[in-house]
Amino acid sequence: MIETERLILRPFKEADTEDVFEYLKEPLVHCFACMKLNTLDDAKAEVLNRVKETEYYFAIVLKENGKVIGEIDAYPESGEPHQDENAVLDNFSPCWMLNKDYHGKGYAYEAAYAFFDYLFGEKGARRIYAYTEDYNVPSQKLCEKLGMRREGLFKEFVSFVNDADGNPIYENTYQYAILKKEWKLK
């Protein structure tokens, strides 16, 4: 469990089902389209999967009332895709999502800052990087506020959704990153 001034980052509980359904019934950005939930039963099944993830996948919870307003996760990986099974897993690519009703209140920054501190301080992160679509300006601003540098733009990098004719819509994607030695300077 990670605590901030206004938030608790903790593993999911079955009781979080309704809150999770609230923000996953209509994901705001295409990269979360595959996570879309259609029913409360779907949300319950998804939450039961998340309950098992206790080290790298957290619910973002308001301290004042216990409401789950989003989630944040990242898993260790090697920096080189062709490494063998003995590779050092010190890179993390976090994913954050917040219920749209809680945007613009600083919760995403508060949660991400605490999570980055956890990854660098307790989980051996050397490098944290994030992808964000070129139209997702709030996520870009969050990366920059966290001290991440923009490393590049991948043109037509990935597709998460199709157009009306069933053709993939390829999105331009920025990559941001920060190293542990840079985080210490913050």
VEXPA-387103 format. One record per residue: residue number from 1; chain; x, y, z of N, C-alpha, C in turn. Coordinates in nm, 2 decimals, decimal comma, m for minus. Layout:
// residues N
(pt NUM; 'A'; (X; Y; Z); (X; Y; Z); (X; Y; Z)),
...
//
This chain:
// residues 186
(pt 1; 'A'; (0,08; m0,12; 0,00); (0,00; 0,00; 0,00); (0,09; 0,12; 0,00)),
(pt 2; 'A'; (0,05; 0,22; m0,08); (0,12; 0,35; m0,09); (0,03; 0,46; m0,05)),
(pt 3; 'A'; (0,07; 0,55; 0,04); (m0,02; 0,66; 0,08); (0,04; 0,79; 0,03)),
(pt 4; 'A'; (m0,05; 0,88; m0,01); (m0,01; 1,02; m0,04); (m0,10; 1,11; 0,04)),
(pt 5; 'A'; (m0,10; 1,24; 0,02); (m0,18; 1,33; 0,10); (m0,33; 1,30; 0,09)),
(pt 6; 'A'; (m0,37; 1,27; m0,04); (m0,52; 1,25; m0,06); (m0,56; 1,11; m0,11)),
(pt 7; 'A'; (m0,46; 1,03; m0,14); (m0,48; 0,90; m0,20); (m0,42; 0,78; m0,13)),
(pt 8; 'A'; (m0,47; 0,67; m0,16); (m0,41; 0,54; m0,12); (m0,40; 0,46; m0,25)),
(pt 9; 'A'; (m0,29; 0,40; m0,28); (m0,27; 0,31; m0,39); (m0,26; 0,17; m0,32)),
(pt 10; 'A'; (m0,35; 0,09; m0,36); (m0,35; m0,04; m0,30); (m0,40; m0,15; m0,40)),
(pt 11; 'A'; (m0,38; m0,28; m0,36); (m0,43; m0,38; m0,45); (m0,58; m0,37; m0,46)),
(pt 12; 'A'; (m0,64; m0,42; m0,57); (m0,78; m0,42; m0,59); (m0,85; m0,52; m0,49)),
(pt 13; 'A'; (m0,98; m0,49; m0,46); (m1,07; m0,57; m0,38); (m1,19; m0,60; m0,46)),
(pt 14; 'A'; (m1,26; m0,71; m0,43); (m1,38; m0,74; m0,50); (m1,49; m0,63; m0,49)),
(pt 15; 'A'; (m1,48; m0,56; m0,38); (m1,58; m0,45; m0,35); (m1,56; m0,33; m0,44)),
(pt 16; 'A'; (m1,45; m0,33; m0,52); (m1,42; m0,22; m0,61); (m1,50; m0,23; m0,74)),
(pt 17; 'A'; (m1,57; m0,33; m0,76); (m1,64; m0,36; m0,89); (m1,71; m0,24; m0,95)),
(pt 18; 'A'; (m1,80; m0,18; m0,88); (m1,88; m0,07; m0,93); (m1,80; 0,05; m0,97)),
(pt 19; 'A'; (m1,70; 0,08; m0,89); (m1,61; 0,19; m0,92); (m1,53; 0,16; m1,05)),
(pt 20; 'A'; (m1,48; 0,04; m1,07); (m1,40; 0,00; m1,19); (m1,49; 0,01; m1,31)),
(pt 21; 'A'; (m1,61; m0,04; m1,30); (m1,71; m0,03; m1,41); (m1,74; 0,11; m1,45)),
(pt 22; 'A'; (m1,74; 0,20; m1,35); (m1,77; 0,34; m1,38); (m1,67; 0,40; m1,48)),
(pt 23; 'A'; (m1,54; 0,37; m1,46); (m1,45; 0,43; m1,56); (m1,41; 0,34; m1,67)),
(pt 24; 'A'; (m1,44; 0,21; m1,67); (m1,41; 0,13; m1,78); (m1,52; 0,10; m1,88)),
(pt 25; 'A'; (m1,64; 0,15; m1,85); (m1,75; 0,13; m1,94); (m1,74; 0,22; m2,07)),
(pt 26; 'A'; (m1,66; 0,32; m2,05); (m1,63; 0,41; m2,17); (m1,49; 0,47; m2,16)),
(pt 27; 'A'; (m1,39; 0,39; m2,19); (m1,25; 0,44; m2,18); (m1,23; 0,56; m2,27)),
(pt 28; 'A'; (m1,16; 0,66; m2,22); (m1,15; 0,79; m2,29); (m1,05; 0,78; m2,41)),
(pt 29; 'A'; (m0,94; 0,70; m2,40); (m0,84; 0,70; m2,50); (m0,84; 0,56; m2,56)),
(pt 30; 'A'; (m0,80; 0,55; m2,69); (m0,81; 0,43; m2,77); (m0,72; 0,32; m2,71)),
(pt 31; 'A'; (m0,61; 0,35; m2,65); (m0,52; 0,25; m2,60); (m0,59; 0,16; m2,49)),
(pt 32; 'A'; (m0,70; 0,21; m2,43); (m0,77; 0,13; m2,33); (m0,90; 0,07; m2,39)),
(pt 33; 'A'; (m0,92; 0,08; m2,52); (m1,04; 0,02; m2,58); (m1,05; m0,13; m2,55)),
(pt 34; 'A'; (m0,95; m0,20; m2,55); (m0,95; m0,34; m2,52); (m1,00; m0,37; m2,38)),
(pt 35; 'A'; (m0,99; m0,27; m2,29); (m1,03; m0,29; m2,15); (m1,18; m0,26; m2,12)),
(pt 36; 'A'; (m1,25; m0,21; m2,23); (m1,39; m0,17; m2,21); (m1,47; m0,28; m2,15)),
(pt 37; 'A'; (m1,55; m0,24; m2,06); (m1,64; m0,34; m1,99); (m1,79; m0,30; m2,03)),
(pt 38; 'A'; (m1,87; m0,40; m2,06); (m2,00; m0,38; m2,10); (m2,11; m0,40; m1,99)),
(pt 39; 'A'; (m2,07; m0,48; m1,89); (m2,17; m0,51; m1,79); (m2,10; m0,51; m1,65)),
(pt 40; 'A'; (m2,18; m0,50; m1,55); (m2,13; m0,51; m1,41); (m2,06; m0,65; m1,39)),
(pt 41; 'A'; (m2,12; m0,75; m1,45); (m2,07; m0,88; m1,43); (m1,93; m0,89; m1,50)),
(pt 42; 'A'; (m1,91; m0,82; m1,61); (m1,78; m0,82; m1,67); (m1,68; m0,75; m1,58)),
(pt 43; 'A'; (m1,73; m0,64; m1,51); (m1,64; m0,57; m1,42); (m1,60; m0,66; m1,30)),
(pt 44; 'A'; (m1,69; m0,73; m1,25); (m1,66; m0,82; m1,14); (m1,56; m0,92; m1,18)),
(pt 45; 'A'; (m1,57; m0,98; m1,30); (m1,47; m1,08; m1,34); (m1,33; m1,01; m1,36)),
(pt 46; 'A'; (m1,33; m0,89; m1,41); (m1,21; m0,82; m1,43); (m1,14; m0,79; m1,30)),
(pt 47; 'A'; (m1,22; m0,74; m1,20); (m1,17; m0,71; m1,07); (m1,11; m0,83; m1,00)),
(pt 48; 'A'; (m1,18; m0,95; m1,02); (m1,13; m1,07; m0,96); (m0,99; m1,11; m1,02)),
(pt 49; 'A'; (m0,97; m1,08; m1,14); (m0,84; m1,10; m1,20); (m0,73; m1,00; m1,14)),
(pt 50; 'A'; (m0,78; m0,88; m1,12); (m0,69; m0,78; m1,06); (m0,65; m0,80; m0,91)),
(pt 51; 'A'; (m0,74; m0,87; m0,84); (m0,72; m0,89; m0,70); (m0,59; m0,97; m0,68)),
(pt 52; 'A'; (m0,56; m1,06; m0,78); (m0,44; m1,14; m0,77); (m0,31; m1,06; m0,79)),
(pt 53; 'A'; (m0,32; m0,94; m0,84); (m0,20; m0,86; m0,87); (m0,18; m0,77; m0,75)),
(pt 54; 'A'; (m0,08; m0,80; m0,67); (m0,06; m0,72; m0,55); (0,07; m0,64; m0,54)),
(pt 55; 'A'; (0,16; m0,66; m0,64); (0,29; m0,59; m0,63); (0,31; m0,48; m0,73)),
(pt 56; 'A'; (0,24; m0,48; m0,84); (0,26; m0,39; m0,95); (0,13; m0,33; m1,01)),
(pt 57; 'A'; (0,02; m0,36; m0,96); (m0,11; m0,32; m1,01); (m0,19; m0,26; m0,90)),
(pt 58; 'A'; (m0,22; m0,13; m0,90); (m0,29; m0,07; m0,78); (m0,41; 0,01; m0,82)),
(pt 59; 'A'; (m0,51; 0,00; m0,74); (m0,63; 0,09; m0,74); (m0,59; 0,22; m0,69)),
(pt 60; 'A'; (m0,63; 0,33; m0,75); (m0,61; 0,46; m0,69); (m0,74; 0,50; m0,62)),
(pt 61; 'A'; (m0,72; 0,52; m0,49); (m0,84; 0,53; m0,40); (m0,84; 0,66; m0,32)),
(pt 62; 'A'; (m0,95; 0,73; m0,32); (m0,96; 0,86; m0,24); (m0,96; 0,82; m0,09)),
(pt 63; 'A'; (m0,87; 0,88; m0,02); (m0,87; 0,86; 0,13); (m1,00; 0,90; 0,19)),
(pt 64; 'A'; (m1,06; 1,01; 0,15); (m1,17; 1,07; 0,22); (m1,29; 0,98; 0,22)),
(pt 65; 'A'; (m1,31; 0,89; 0,11); (m1,43; 0,81; 0,11); (m1,41; 0,67; 0,06)),
(pt 66; 'A'; (m1,29; 0,63; 0,03); (m1,26; 0,50; m0,02); (m1,30; 0,46; m0,16)),
(pt 67; 'A'; (m1,34; 0,57; m0,24); (m1,38; 0,54; m0,38); (m1,26; 0,52; m0,47)),
(pt 68; 'A'; (m1,27; 0,42; m0,55); (m1,16; 0,39; m0,65); (m1,19; 0,48; m0,77)),
(pt 69; 'A'; (m1,09; 0,57; m0,80); (m1,11; 0,66; m0,91); (m1,02; 0,63; m1,02)),
(pt 70; 'A'; (m0,94; 0,52; m1,02); (m0,86; 0,49; m1,13); (m0,76; 0,38; m1,09)),
(pt 71; 'A'; (m0,66; 0,36; m1,17); (m0,56; 0,26; m1,15); (m0,43; 0,30; m1,21)),
(pt 72; 'A'; (m0,32; 0,23; m1,16); (m0,19; 0,25; m1,21); (m0,11; 0,12; m1,20)),
(pt 73; 'A'; (m0,04; 0,08; m1,30); (0,04; m0,04; m1,30); (0,16; m0,03; m1,39)),
(pt 74; 'A'; (0,26; m0,12; m1,36); (0,38; m0,13; m1,44); (0,45; m0,26; m1,40)),
(pt 75; 'A'; (0,51; m0,33; m1,49); (0,57; m0,46; m1,46); (0,72; m0,45; m1,51)),
(pt 76; 'A'; (0,81; m0,51; m1,43); (0,95; m0,51; m1,47); (0,98; m0,58; m1,60)),
(pt 77; 'A'; (1,06; m0,52; m1,68); (1,10; m0,58; m1,81); (1,25; m0,54; m1,84)),
(pt 78; 'A'; (1,30; m0,61; m1,93); (1,44; m0,58; m1,97); (1,44; m0,46; m2,07)),
(pt 79; 'A'; (1,55; m0,39; m2,08); (1,55; m0,28; m2,18); (1,58; m0,33; m2,32)),
(pt 80; 'A'; (1,61; m0,46; m2,34); (1,64; m0,51; m2,47); (1,55; m0,63; m2,50)),
(pt 81; 'A'; (1,47; m0,62; m2,60); (1,37; m0,72; m2,63); (1,43; m0,86; m2,67)),
(pt 82; 'A'; (1,56; m0,87; m2,70); (1,62; m0,99; m2,74); (1,71; m1,05; m2,62)),
(pt 83; 'A'; (1,69; m1,01; m2,50); (1,77; m1,06; m2,39); (1,72; m1,20; m2,35)),
(pt 84; 'A'; (1,80; m1,27; m2,29); (1,77; m1,41; m2,24); (1,70; m1,40; m2,11)),
(pt 85; 'A'; (1,66; m1,51; m2,05); (1,59; m1,52; m1,93); (1,67; m1,46; m1,81)),
(pt 86; 'A'; (1,80; m1,44; m1,82); (1,88; m1,39; m1,71); (1,89; m1,24; m1,72)),
(pt 87; 'A'; (1,82; m1,17; m1,81); (1,84; m1,03; m1,82); (1,79; m0,96; m1,70)),
(pt 88; 'A'; (1,85; m0,84; m1,67); (1,80; m0,76; m1,56); (1,67; m0,69; m1,60)),
(pt 89; 'A'; (1,58; m0,70; m1,51); (1,44; m0,65; m1,53); (1,43; m0,52; m1,45)),
(pt 90; 'A'; (1,48; m0,41; m1,51); (1,49; m0,28; m1,44); (1,42; m0,17; m1,52)),
(pt 91; 'A'; (1,35; m0,20; m1,62); (1,27; m0,10; m1,70); (1,12; m0,12; m1,66)),
(pt 92; 'A'; (1,05; m0,01; m1,65); (0,91; m0,02; m1,62); (0,83; 0,08; m1,71)),
(pt 93; 'A'; (0,72; 0,04; m1,76); (0,64; 0,12; m1,85); (0,50; 0,14; m1,78)),
(pt 94; 'A'; (0,48; 0,24; m1,70); (0,35; 0,25; m1,63); (0,23; 0,29; m1,72)),
(pt 95; 'A'; (0,12; 0,24; m1,67); (m0,01; 0,27; m1,74); (m0,10; 0,33; m1,63)),
(pt 96; 'A'; (m0,15; 0,45; m1,66); (m0,24; 0,51; m1,56); (m0,37; 0,54; m1,63)),
(pt 97; 'A'; (m0,48; 0,53; m1,55); (m0,61; 0,56; m1,60); (m0,69; 0,62; m1,49)),
(pt 98; 'A'; (m0,77; 0,73; m1,51); (m0,85; 0,79; m1,41); (m0,99; 0,81; m1,46)),
(pt 99; 'A'; (m1,08; 0,79; m1,37); (m1,22; 0,82; m1,39); (m1,23; 0,96; m1,44)),
(pt 100; 'A'; (m1,30; 0,99; m1,55); (m1,31; 1,12; m1,61); (m1,36; 1,22; m1,51)),
(pt 101; 'A'; (m1,45; 1,18; m1,42); (m1,50; 1,28; m1,32); (m1,40; 1,33; m1,22)),
(pt 102; 'A'; (m1,28; 1,27; m1,23); (m1,17; 1,32; m1,13); (m1,05; 1,37; m1,21)),
(pt 103; 'A'; (m1,07; 1,40; m1,33); (m0,96; 1,47; m1,41); (m0,94; 1,61; m1,36)),
(pt 104; 'A'; (m0,82; 1,67; m1,38); (m0,80; 1,81; m1,36); (m0,79; 1,85; m1,21)),
(pt 105; 'A'; (m0,78; 1,75; m1,12); (m0,77; 1,78; m0,98); (m0,63; 1,74; m0,92)),
(pt 106; 'A'; (m0,54; 1,70; m1,00); (m0,41; 1,67; m0,96); (m0,39; 1,52; m0,90)),
(pt 107; 'A'; (m0,49; 1,44; m0,91); (m0,49; 1,31; m0,86); (m0,39; 1,22; m0,94)),
(pt 108; 'A'; (m0,39; 1,24; m1,08); (m0,31; 1,15; m1,16); (m0,16; 1,18; m1,13)),
(pt 109; 'A'; (m0,12; 1,31; m1,11); (0,01; 1,34; m1,07); (0,05; 1,28; m0,94)),
(pt 110; 'A'; (m0,04; 1,30; m0,84); (m0,01; 1,26; m0,71); (0,01; 1,10; m0,70)),
(pt 111; 'A'; (m0,08; 1,03; m0,78); (m0,06; 0,88; m0,78); (0,06; 0,84; m0,86)),
(pt 112; 'A'; (0,09; 0,90; m0,97); (0,20; 0,87; m1,05); (0,33; 0,90; m0,98)),
(pt 113; 'A'; (0,34; 1,01; m0,92); (0,46; 1,05; m0,85); (0,49; 0,95; m0,74)),
(pt 114; 'A'; (0,39; 0,91; m0,66); (0,41; 0,81; m0,55); (0,45; 0,67; m0,61)),
(pt 115; 'A'; (0,39; 0,64; m0,72); (0,41; 0,51; m0,79); (0,56; 0,51; m0,84)),
(pt 116; 'A'; (0,60; 0,62; m0,91); (0,74; 0,62; m0,96); (0,84; 0,61; m0,84)),
(pt 117; 'A'; (0,81; 0,68; m0,73); (0,89; 0,67; m0,61); (0,90; 0,53; m0,56)),
(pt 118; 'A'; (0,79; 0,46; m0,56); (0,79; 0,32; m0,52); (0,87; 0,23; m0,62)),
(pt 119; 'A'; (0,85; 0,25; m0,75); (0,93; 0,17; m0,85); (1,08; 0,20; m0,84)),
(pt 120; 'A'; (1,12; 0,32; m0,83); (1,26; 0,36; m0,82); (1,32; 0,31; m0,68)),
(pt 121; 'A'; (1,24; 0,34; m0,57); (1,29; 0,32; m0,44); (1,28; 0,17; m0,39)),
(pt 122; 'A'; (1,18; 0,10; m0,43); (1,16; m0,03; m0,37); (1,16; m0,15; m0,48)),
(pt 123; 'A'; (1,15; m0,12; m0,60); (1,13; m0,22; m0,70); (1,25; m0,23; m0,80)),
(pt 124; 'A'; (1,35; m0,15; m0,77); (1,47; m0,16; m0,85); (1,47; m0,10; m0,99)),
(pt 125; 'A'; (1,37; m0,01; m1,01); (1,36; 0,05; m1,15); (1,49; 0,13; m1,17)),
(pt 126; 'A'; (1,54; 0,12; m1,29); (1,65; 0,20; m1,34); (1,60; 0,31; m1,44)),
(pt 127; 'A'; (1,49; 0,27; m1,51); (1,43; 0,35; m1,61); (1,28; 0,33; m1,62)),
(pt 128; 'A'; (1,21; 0,44; m1,62); (1,06; 0,43; m1,64); (1,03; 0,51; m1,77)),
(pt 129; 'A'; (0,95; 0,44; m1,85); (0,91; 0,51; m1,98); (0,76; 0,49; m2,00)),
(pt 130; 'A'; (0,71; 0,58; m2,08); (0,56; 0,58; m2,10); (0,53; 0,62; m2,24)),
(pt 131; 'A'; (0,43; 0,56; m2,30); (0,38; 0,59; m2,43); (0,25; 0,67; m2,41)),
(pt 132; 'A'; (0,23; 0,77; m2,49); (0,10; 0,84; m2,50); (0,08; 0,89; m2,64)),
(pt 133; 'A'; (m0,05; 0,88; m2,68); (m0,09; 0,92; m2,81); (m0,07; 1,07; m2,83)),
(pt 134; 'A'; (m0,05; 1,11; m2,95); (m0,03; 1,25; m2,98); (m0,15; 1,34; m2,95)),
(pt 135; 'A'; (m0,27; 1,28; m2,94); (m0,39; 1,36; m2,91); (m0,41; 1,37; m2,76)),
(pt 136; 'A'; (m0,34; 1,29; m2,68); (m0,37; 1,28; m2,54); (m0,28; 1,38; m2,46)),
(pt 137; 'A'; (m0,31; 1,51; m2,48); (m0,23; 1,62; m2,43); (m0,22; 1,61; m2,27)),
(pt 138; 'A'; (m0,33; 1,58; m2,20); (m0,32; 1,57; m2,06); (m0,21; 1,47; m2,01)),
(pt 139; 'A'; (m0,21; 1,36; m2,08); (m0,11; 1,26; m2,04); (0,03; 1,30; m2,07)),
(pt 140; 'A'; (0,05; 1,37; m2,18); (0,18; 1,43; m2,21); (0,23; 1,53; m2,11)),
(pt 141; 'A'; (0,13; 1,61; m2,07); (0,16; 1,71; m1,96); (0,20; 1,65; m1,83)),
(pt 142; 'A'; (0,13; 1,54; m1,80); (0,16; 1,46; m1,68); (0,30; 1,41; m1,68)),
(pt 143; 'A'; (0,34; 1,35; m1,80); (0,47; 1,29; m1,81); (0,58; 1,40; m1,79)),
(pt 144; 'A'; (0,55; 1,52; m1,85); (0,65; 1,63; m1,83); (0,65; 1,68; m1,69)),
(pt 145; 'A'; (0,54; 1,69; m1,62); (0,54; 1,73; m1,48); (0,61; 1,64; m1,39)),
(pt 146; 'A'; (0,61; 1,51; m1,43); (0,69; 1,41; m1,36); (0,84; 1,41; m1,38)),
(pt 147; 'A'; (0,88; 1,50; m1,47); (1,02; 1,52; m1,50); (1,07; 1,43; m1,62)),
(pt 148; 'A'; (0,97; 1,36; m1,69); (1,01; 1,27; m1,80); (1,04; 1,36; m1,92)),
(pt 149; 'A'; (1,14; 1,31; m2,00); (1,17; 1,38; m2,12); (1,10; 1,31; m2,24)),
(pt 150; 'A'; (1,07; 1,39; m2,34); (1,01; 1,33; m2,46); (1,12; 1,28; m2,54)),
(pt 151; 'A'; (1,12; 1,15; m2,57); (1,23; 1,08; m2,64); (1,20; 1,07; m2,79)),
(pt 152; 'A'; (1,08; 1,07; m2,83); (1,06; 1,05; m2,97); (0,91; 1,04; m3,00)),
(pt 153; 'A'; (0,88; 1,05; m3,13); (0,75; 1,04; m3,18); (0,75; 0,92; m3,28)),
(pt 154; 'A'; (0,67; 0,82; m3,26); (0,65; 0,71; m3,35); (0,53; 0,74; m3,43)),
(pt 155; 'A'; (0,55; 0,76; m3,56); (0,44; 0,79; m3,66); (0,37; 0,66; m3,69)),
(pt 156; 'A'; (0,23; 0,67; m3,68); (0,15; 0,55; m3,71); (0,20; 0,43; m3,65)),
(pt 157; 'A'; (0,23; 0,44; m3,52); (0,29; 0,33; m3,44); (0,21; 0,21; m3,41)),
(pt 158; 'A'; (0,09; 0,23; m3,37); (0,00; 0,12; m3,32); (m0,14; 0,15; m3,35)),
(pt 159; 'A'; (m0,22; 0,05; m3,36); (m0,37; 0,06; m3,38); (m0,44; m0,01; m3,26)),
(pt 160; 'A'; (m0,54; 0,06; m3,21); (m0,62; 0,00; m3,10); (m0,76; m0,01; m3,14)),
(pt 161; 'A'; (m0,80; 0,07; m3,25); (m0,94; 0,07; m3,29); (m0,94; 0,07; m3,45)),
(pt 162; 'A'; (m1,06; 0,03; m3,50); (m1,08; 0,04; m3,65); (m1,17; 0,15; m3,68)),
(pt 163; 'A'; (m1,17; 0,19; m3,81); (m1,26; 0,29; m3,86); (m1,39; 0,21; m3,89)),
(pt 164; 'A'; (m1,49; 0,29; m3,95); (m1,62; 0,23; m3,98); (m1,62; 0,12; m4,08)),
(pt 165; 'A'; (m1,51; 0,12; m4,17); (m1,49; 0,01; m4,27); (m1,41; m0,11; m4,22)),
(pt 166; 'A'; (m1,37; m0,10; m4,09); (m1,30; m0,21; m4,03); (m1,14; m0,20; m4,05)),
(pt 167; 'A'; (m1,10; m0,09; m4,10); (m0,95; m0,07; m4,12); (m0,89; m0,01; m4,00)),
(pt 168; 'A'; (m0,77; m0,06; m3,96); (m0,71; m0,01; m3,84); (m0,68; 0,14; m3,85)),
(pt 169; 'A'; (m0,70; 0,21; m3,74); (m0,66; 0,35; m3,73); (m0,53; 0,35; m3,66)),
(pt 170; 'A'; (m0,42; 0,39; m3,73); (m0,29; 0,39; m3,67); (m0,26; 0,53; m3,60)),
(pt 171; 'A'; (m0,21; 0,52; m3,48); (m0,19; 0,64; m3,40); (m0,05; 0,68; m3,39)),
(pt 172; 'A'; (m0,02; 0,81; m3,38); (0,11; 0,86; m3,36); (0,13; 0,86; m3,21)),
(pt 173; 'A'; (0,24; 0,81; m3,16); (0,27; 0,79; m3,02); (0,40; 0,85; m2,98)),
(pt 174; 'A'; (0,39; 0,93; m2,87); (0,51; 0,98; m2,81); (0,57; 0,88; m2,70)),
(pt 175; 'A'; (0,70; 0,88; m2,69); (0,76; 0,81; m2,58); (0,83; 0,91; m2,49)),
(pt 176; 'A'; (0,80; 0,89; m2,36); (0,87; 0,97; m2,25); (0,95; 0,88; m2,16)),
(pt 177; 'A'; (1,05; 0,93; m2,10); (1,13; 0,84; m2,00); (1,20; 0,93; m1,90)),
(pt 178; 'A'; (1,23; 0,86; m1,79); (1,31; 0,92; m1,68); (1,40; 0,81; m1,62)),
(pt 179; 'A'; (1,52; 0,84; m1,59); (1,61; 0,75; m1,53); (1,61; 0,77; m1,38)),
(pt 180; 'A'; (1,65; 0,67; m1,30); (1,65; 0,68; m1,16); (1,74; 0,79; m1,11)),
(pt 181; 'A'; (1,86; 0,81; m1,18); (1,95; 0,91; m1,14); (1,89; 1,05; m1,16)),
(pt 182; 'A'; (1,80; 1,06; m1,26); (1,73; 1,19; m1,29); (1,62; 1,21; m1,18)),
(pt 183; 'A'; (1,55; 1,11; m1,14); (1,45; 1,11; m1,04); (1,50; 1,16; m0,91)),
(pt 184; 'A'; (1,62; 1,12; m0,87); (1,68; 1,16; m0,75); (1,71; 1,31; m0,74)),
(pt 185; 'A'; (1,72; 1,37; m0,86); (1,74; 1,52; m0,86); (1,62; 1,60; m0,84)),
(pt 186; 'A'; (1,50; 1,54; m0,85); (1,37; 1,61; m0,84); (1,35; 1,66; m0,70)),
//
